Amino acid sequence: MGRMSAAQPHDALPIRLNLDDSDSPLDVVDALFLGRFATGAQPYSHSSSIDRVRPGVTLLPAAATVLRTARDDDDSRVLAEGDGWTVHVSRWNRGADVTVTAVTAELAETILKEATDNAADEPEPQPENVTMGFWYVSPRRGPHRTTRQIAAGTWDEVRANYTAPVADAMDRLMKVTPDDISGRLLLLHGPPGTGKTSALRTLARSWRDWCQVDCVLDPERLFNDVGYLMDIAIGEDEGTAKGRWRLLLLEDCDELIRGEAKHTAGQALSRLLNLTDGLLGQGRNVLVGVTTNEDLERLHPAVVRPGRCLARIEVGPLTREESAGWLGTEEGVGREGATLAELYALRRGSTPPSIPDQHPPTAGLYL
C-alpha cells in the first residue's frame, strides 16, 4: 500500500473573509495580505518595525506594483507585489511596520532590506535630551515599544526642587552604577505634585550610559497579561546592547502595591516581585521603578522588605524656608511649606491647589 502524504497546513485552515460594518478598508488590506502566506504560495515571511521613518520614504521596493491603499486619520496601509513576493506596509504617525512574504526565505529577506534600507530617521540627541522607551499594548500590533526624546535637566540643575533629605537620598541614587545594584526595585512614594516623575526623567539622564529607561503606559495591564509581561521581561529590545540594564517605570501604581490589595491585584503584585528577584528576573538586567501616592505604612510588606529595594525614597514638599528660597519670596507659601507643583503655580502667578479646610465654617458664614 502506498504511503499517504501528510496533510498540508493550509488544508486545515479554510480561508474565509467575513466583513461587517465594524470593518474598515484597513482591515481588508490586512486580511488580503495574509492570503498567500496562509495558502503556502509564499510560505516565508520577514518583518521590520521602524519608530521614525524618514520623510518621503515609501517603504516599497523599486519593482513594487501597488494593489491596495487605505488611509484613515491615524493609520495607513499599502499592499504591493513583485515577482514571487508581497509587501505590506502599515504606517502610524512617524512609525511603520513592514512585512514581506515570498517564495523563499532569501527573497523575503532581500526585499525587506530593499524596502527599509536607510528608511529610519534618528535625529541626533541633544545634550539636554535623553531617549526613553514607551511600552503599550496596541489593538492592532499587540505589545509595542516606541521611543521619544525627553527633555531632562541634570541633577545639579533640579536638585533645589527637593527638600534636603530627599535631595541627599537622590544624590546617592544618581551616582549608582551596575556594580552598586543590590536590589531590583526602586520605590518613590509621596503626595502628588512633589516631583517624582521629574526625578525619574533626571535619573534616566544620569544613567543613560548603562541603563535604558522604559515607561510602561498601561501598568495595570502588564501584570495581568502574561504574554505582555514576557515580551517586556524576556524579549531583547532591538538595538539594545547586550548586557545593558533596563529600568521599567510604572507610575501611580497605588492599587498594585497597597497592603490591602485585592486578590487580582495580589496576583499582579506577585508577578512584579517575581520580576524583581524571582525566577522571571533571573539572568535579566531589569530594574523596576514604581511611583505611588500612598504612605509607606499602607504599602504591602513584601514590597518594602529589606534587600528588595535599590532605593526607597519618600518625596515630600519643601519646607517653608526651602520654598521661600526656591521662590525668592515667602509670599503665598504656607506654614508647612509647598510642593513643587504649588511653587511652579506661585511662580506663574496662579493660585496653587490647596487642601480643603477640615473645619467647617460657622453657620453665620453661610448667610
C-alpha positions as CSV (number, residue, x, y, z in Angstrom):
1,M,0.0,0.0,0.0
2,G,1.4,3.4,-0.9
3,R,2.2,5.8,1.9
4,M,-0.4,8.6,2.2
5,S,1.1,12.1,2.1
6,A,0.7,14.3,5.2
7,A,-1.9,17.0,5.0
8,Q,-0.6,20.4,4.2
9,P,-1.1,23.1,7.0
10,H,-3.3,25.3,4.8
11,D,-5.6,22.3,4.1
12,A,-6.7,22.5,7.8
13,L,-7.2,26.3,7.6
14,P,-10.1,27.2,5.3
15,I,-9.7,30.9,4.4
16,R,-12.9,32.8,4.7
17,L,-13.2,36.6,4.9
18,N,-16.3,37.9,6.6
19,L,-17.0,41.7,6.6
20,D,-19.5,43.8,8.5
21,D,-19.9,47.5,9.2
22,S,-17.3,47.4,12.0
23,D,-14.6,46.6,9.5
24,S,-12.7,49.3,7.6
25,P,-10.6,49.3,4.4
26,L,-7.5,49.0,6.6
27,D,-8.8,45.6,7.9
28,V,-9.5,44.4,4.4
29,V,-5.9,45.2,3.3
30,D,-4.5,43.4,6.4
31,A,-6.7,40.3,5.6
32,L,-5.8,40.2,1.9
33,F,-2.1,40.3,2.7
34,L,-2.3,37.0,4.7
35,G,-3.8,35.0,1.8
36,R,-0.6,34.0,0.0
37,F,1.2,33.1,3.3
38,A,-1.8,31.1,4.6
39,T,-2.2,29.0,1.4
40,G,1.6,28.4,1.2
41,A,2.0,30.2,-2.1
42,Q,4.5,32.4,-0.3
43,P,5.5,30.5,2.9
44,Y,8.3,32.7,4.1
45,S,7.8,36.0,6.0
46,H,10.2,38.7,7.2
47,S,9.2,41.8,9.2
48,S,10.7,45.0,10.5
49,S,9.5,47.9,12.7
50,I,10.7,51.5,12.4
51,D,9.9,54.0,15.1
52,R,10.6,57.1,12.9
53,V,10.5,56.9,9.1
54,R,12.5,59.5,7.1
55,P,10.2,62.0,5.3
56,G,9.5,61.0,1.7
57,V,10.3,57.3,2.1
58,T,7.7,55.0,0.6
59,L,9.0,51.7,2.1
60,L,8.3,50.0,-1.2
61,P,10.9,48.2,-3.4
62,A,11.5,49.8,-6.8
63,A,9.8,47.0,-8.7
64,A,6.6,47.0,-6.5
65,T,3.2,47.2,-8.1
66,V,0.6,48.7,-5.6
67,L,-2.5,46.5,-5.2
68,R,-4.4,48.3,-2.4
69,T,-4.0,51.5,-0.4
70,A,-6.1,52.6,2.6
71,R,-5.9,55.5,4.9
72,D,-7.7,57.0,7.9
73,D,-6.8,59.8,10.3
74,D,-4.1,58.0,12.1
75,D,-3.1,54.9,10.1
76,S,-2.5,53.8,6.5
77,R,-1.9,50.5,4.7
78,V,-0.3,49.7,1.4
79,L,-0.3,46.3,-0.2
80,A,2.1,45.7,-3.1
81,E,3.6,42.8,-5.0
82,G,6.5,41.8,-7.2
83,D,7.9,38.6,-8.8
84,G,7.4,36.0,-6.1
85,W,6.8,38.4,-3.2
86,T,4.2,40.6,-1.5
87,V,4.9,43.5,0.8
88,H,2.5,45.0,3.5
89,V,3.3,48.5,4.9
90,S,1.4,49.7,8.0
91,R,2.1,53.3,9.0
92,W,1.1,55.3,12.0
93,N,2.3,58.8,12.9
94,R,6.1,58.7,12.2
95,G,6.4,54.9,12.6
96,A,5.8,51.9,10.4
97,D,5.7,48.1,10.3
98,V,6.9,46.4,7.0
99,T,6.3,42.7,6.4
100,V,7.3,40.7,3.3
101,T,6.1,37.3,2.2
102,A,7.9,35.4,-0.5
103,V,8.5,32.1,-2.2
104,T,11.9,31.7,-0.5
105,A,13.4,33.0,2.8
106,E,16.3,34.6,0.9
107,L,13.9,36.6,-1.3
108,A,11.8,37.7,1.6
109,E,15.0,39.0,3.4
110,T,16.3,40.7,0.3
111,I,13.0,42.5,-0.5
112,L,12.6,43.6,3.1
113,K,16.1,45.0,3.2
114,E,15.5,47.0,-0.1
115,A,12.2,48.4,1.3
116,T,13.7,49.5,4.6
117,D,17.3,50.4,3.8
118,N,18.1,53.9,5.1
119,A,14.4,54.4,5.9
120,A,14.9,55.1,9.7
121,D,15.2,58.7,10.7
122,E,17.1,59.0,14.0
123,P,17.8,62.7,14.9
124,E,21.0,63.3,16.8
125,P,20.0,63.6,20.5
126,Q,20.6,67.0,22.0
127,P,22.8,67.1,25.1
128,E,19.8,68.1,27.3
129,N,17.6,65.2,26.0
130,V,17.5,61.5,26.8
131,T,16.0,58.6,24.8
132,M,13.2,56.9,26.7
133,G,11.1,53.9,25.6
134,F,7.3,53.7,26.0
135,W,5.6,50.3,26.1
136,Y,1.9,49.8,25.5
137,V,-0.5,47.2,24.0
138,S,-1.8,48.2,20.6
139,P,-5.1,46.8,19.5
140,R,-3.5,46.0,16.1
141,R,0.1,45.2,16.9
142,G,-0.1,43.8,20.4
143,P,2.8,44.7,22.9
144,H,4.7,47.5,21.3
145,R,7.6,49.8,22.2
146,T,8.3,53.2,20.7
147,T,11.0,55.8,21.7
148,R,10.9,59.5,22.3
149,Q,13.5,62.2,23.1
150,I,12.6,63.5,26.5
151,A,13.9,66.8,27.9
152,A,15.7,66.2,31.2
153,G,17.8,68.6,33.3
154,T,21.0,67.5,35.1
155,W,20.7,66.6,38.7
156,D,22.7,69.7,39.7
157,E,20.0,71.8,37.8
158,V,17.0,70.3,39.5
159,R,18.4,69.4,43.0
160,A,16.9,72.5,44.5
161,N,13.4,71.2,43.6
162,Y,13.6,68.7,46.5
163,T,13.7,69.0,50.2
164,A,17.1,68.3,51.9
165,P,16.5,64.7,53.0
166,V,15.2,63.8,49.6
167,A,18.0,65.6,47.8
168,D,20.6,63.7,49.9
169,A,19.0,60.3,49.0
170,M,18.8,61.3,45.3
171,D,22.5,62.3,45.4
172,R,23.3,58.6,46.1
173,L,20.8,57.3,43.6
174,M,22.0,59.4,40.7
175,K,25.6,58.1,41.2
176,V,24.6,54.4,41.1
177,T,26.5,52.1,38.7
178,P,25.8,48.5,37.8
179,D,28.3,47.4,40.4
180,D,26.3,49.1,43.1
181,I,23.0,47.3,42.4
182,S,21.8,45.2,45.4
183,G,18.1,45.4,44.9
184,R,15.9,45.5,41.8
185,L,13.0,47.7,43.0
186,L,13.1,51.5,43.1
187,L,10.2,53.0,45.0
188,L,9.3,56.7,45.1
189,H,6.3,57.5,47.2
190,G,4.7,60.7,48.5
191,P,1.9,63.2,47.8
192,P,1.1,64.3,44.2
193,G,3.0,67.2,42.8
194,T,6.2,66.6,44.7
195,G,8.3,65.9,41.6
196,K,8.5,62.1,41.5
197,T,8.2,61.9,37.7
198,S,10.7,64.8,37.2
199,A,13.2,63.0,39.3
200,L,12.8,59.9,37.2
201,R,13.5,61.9,34.0
202,T,16.7,63.2,35.5
203,L,17.6,59.7,36.7
204,A,17.2,58.5,33.1
205,R,19.7,61.1,32.0
206,S,22.1,60.3,34.8
207,W,22.0,56.5,34.0
208,R,21.9,56.7,30.2
209,D,25.4,55.4,29.7
210,W,24.5,52.0,31.2
211,C,20.7,51.8,31.5
212,Q,17.8,52.1,29.1
213,V,14.7,53.6,30.8
214,D,11.3,52.4,29.5
215,C,8.0,53.7,30.8
216,V,5.0,51.3,30.8
217,L,1.9,53.3,29.8
218,D,-0.6,50.6,30.9
219,P,1.0,49.0,34.1
220,E,-2.4,47.8,35.2
221,R,-2.5,45.5,32.2
222,L,1.2,44.5,32.3
223,F,1.0,42.2,35.3
224,N,-2.4,40.8,34.4
225,D,-1.3,39.8,30.9
226,V,1.4,37.1,31.0
227,G,2.3,37.5,27.3
228,Y,2.8,41.2,27.6
229,L,5.0,40.7,30.7
230,M,7.1,38.1,29.0
231,D,7.6,40.4,25.9
232,I,9.0,43.1,28.2
233,A,10.9,40.9,30.6
234,I,12.4,38.3,28.3
235,G,12.4,39.8,24.9
236,E,15.5,41.7,23.8
237,D,14.9,45.3,22.7
238,E,16.1,45.8,19.1
239,G,19.3,47.9,19.1
240,T,19.9,47.5,22.8
241,A,23.4,46.4,23.6
242,K,23.8,43.0,25.2
243,G,24.3,43.3,29.0
244,R,22.8,46.8,29.1
245,W,20.4,47.3,32.1
246,R,16.8,48.3,31.7
247,L,14.7,50.3,34.1
248,L,10.9,49.8,33.7
249,L,8.9,52.7,35.1
250,L,5.4,52.1,36.5
251,E,3.7,55.3,37.6
252,D,0.9,55.7,40.1
253,C,0.6,52.0,41.0
254,D,-1.3,52.6,44.2
255,E,-3.6,49.7,43.9
256,L,-0.9,47.3,42.9
257,I,1.4,47.7,45.9
258,R,-1.2,48.7,48.6
259,G,-1.2,46.5,51.6
260,E,-4.8,45.5,51.4
261,A,-4.6,44.7,47.7
262,K,-7.5,42.6,46.4
263,H,-7.0,39.1,45.0
264,T,-6.4,40.2,41.4
265,A,-4.1,42.9,42.5
266,G,-2.3,40.4,44.7
267,Q,-1.6,38.2,41.7
268,A,-0.2,41.2,39.8
269,L,2.0,42.1,42.8
270,S,3.4,38.5,42.9
271,R,4.4,38.8,39.3
272,L,6.0,42.2,40.0
273,L,8.1,40.7,42.8
274,N,8.9,37.7,40.6
275,L,10.3,40.1,38.0
276,T,12.5,41.9,40.6
277,D,14.0,38.9,42.4
278,G,12.2,35.7,41.4
279,L,12.7,33.2,38.6
280,L,11.4,35.6,35.9
281,G,14.1,38.1,36.7
282,Q,17.0,35.7,36.8
283,G,19.6,36.4,34.2
284,R,17.9,39.6,33.2
285,N,19.3,43.0,33.9
286,V,16.0,44.5,34.7
287,L,15.1,47.1,37.4
288,V,11.6,48.2,38.2
289,G,10.8,51.8,39.3
290,V,7.4,52.3,40.9
291,T,5.8,55.6,41.9
292,T,2.8,55.8,44.3
293,N,1.0,58.5,46.3
294,E,0.4,56.0,49.1
295,D,2.0,56.4,52.6
296,L,4.8,53.9,53.3
297,E,2.7,52.4,56.1
298,R,0.0,51.4,53.6
299,L,2.3,49.6,51.2
300,H,2.4,45.8,51.1
301,P,5.1,44.4,53.4
302,A,6.6,42.3,50.6
303,V,7.3,45.4,48.6
304,V,9.3,47.2,51.3
305,R,11.1,44.3,52.9
306,P,14.9,44.7,53.3
307,G,17.0,43.7,50.4
308,R,14.3,44.1,47.8
309,C,14.6,47.8,47.1
310,L,17.6,49.5,45.5
311,A,16.2,52.7,46.9
312,R,13.0,53.7,48.8
313,I,12.5,57.4,48.9
314,E,9.6,59.4,50.3
315,V,9.4,62.5,48.2
316,G,7.7,65.2,50.2
317,P,7.1,69.0,50.0
318,L,9.8,71.6,50.6
319,T,9.9,73.3,53.9
320,R,8.7,76.9,54.3
321,E,12.4,78.1,54.3
322,E,13.3,76.0,51.3
323,S,10.2,77.1,49.4
324,A,10.9,80.7,50.1
325,G,14.5,80.2,48.8
326,W,13.2,78.5,45.7
327,L,10.6,81.2,45.0
328,G,12.6,84.2,46.1
329,T,9.8,85.3,48.4
330,E,7.7,84.0,51.3
331,E,4.5,85.4,49.7
332,G,2.0,82.7,49.1
333,V,3.9,80.0,51.0
334,G,2.1,78.2,53.8
335,R,3.5,77.4,57.2
336,E,4.0,73.8,56.2
337,G,5.9,74.7,53.0
338,A,4.9,73.8,49.5
339,T,5.1,71.1,46.9
340,L,7.0,71.6,43.6
341,A,3.7,71.9,41.7
342,E,2.5,74.6,44.1
343,L,5.8,76.5,43.7
344,Y,5.5,76.5,40.0
345,A,1.9,77.7,40.3
346,L,3.0,80.6,42.5
347,R,5.8,81.5,40.1
348,R,3.3,81.7,37.3
349,G,1.1,83.9,39.4
350,S,-1.7,81.5,39.7
351,T,-3.3,80.1,42.9
352,P,-1.8,76.7,43.8
353,P,-4.0,73.8,44.6
354,S,-5.0,73.6,48.2
355,I,-6.4,71.1,50.7
356,P,-10.0,72.0,51.7
357,D,-10.4,73.3,55.3
358,Q,-11.0,70.3,57.6
359,H,-13.1,72.5,60.0
360,P,-16.4,73.6,58.5
361,P,-17.2,77.3,58.8
362,T,-19.7,78.6,61.3
363,A,-23.3,78.9,60.3
364,G,-23.0,82.7,60.0
365,L,-20.7,82.3,57.1
366,Y,-23.4,80.7,55.1
367,L,-25.8,83.6,55.5
